[in-house]
Amino acid sequence: MNKSEFVAELAKKTGQTQAAVTEIVNAMPSTIAKAIKKGDKLSLFGFGTFEVQKRAARQGRNPATGESIKIKASKSPKFKAAKAFKDMV
């Protein structure tokens, strides 16, 4: 299913226009990113939880040369599916 098929299905299920649903779907990624960037955890009941995962700085190794390198600390988005969502799939 691609984005336009997803929008059409949501519009059919909610009775909204495809234009209104498209606007909502387009706003979701930036809204989720804004919430978790502040350090908040975003929980959508029955779907899952979005949060920031922090990775500490560590030593690594360049596989081509075997040289030891330092990997900086980083943050990445994490999604954990809810049990109800997992059970549906």
C-alpha positions, 0 to 999 in steps of 0.5 A, spaced: 500 500 500 502 506 498 501 513 501 495 515 496 492 508 497 492 509 504 489 516 504 484 513 500 482 508 505 482 513 511 478 518 507 473 512 506 473 509 513 472 516 516 468 520 511 473 525 510 475 528 504 482 525 501 485 533 501 483 533 509 486 526 510 492 528 506 494 534 510 493 530 516 498 524 513 503 530 511 503 533 518 504 527 522 512 525 521 514 533 523 509 533 529 512 526 531 519 528 530 517 535 534 514 531 540 520 526 541 525 531 539 523 535 546 524 528 549 517 527 550 515 520 549 509 519 544 504 513 545 498 512 541 494 507 544 493 500 540 498 502 535 505 504 539 510 508 542 515 513 539 521 515 543 528 517 542 534 512 543 540 515 545 547 511 543 553 512 548 560 514 544 564 508 543 570 505 540 569 501 533 573 498 528 574 500 521 573 493 517 577 495 511 583 497 515 582 494 522 584 501 525 580 503 531 576 509 531 571 513 535 564 513 534 560 519 537 554 519 541 548 519 537 540 519 538 535 516 533 528 515 533 525 508 536 518 505 535 515 500 539 509 497 536 503 496 541 501 489 543 494 490 540 497 492 533 502 486 534 496 481 535 493 484 529 499 483 524 
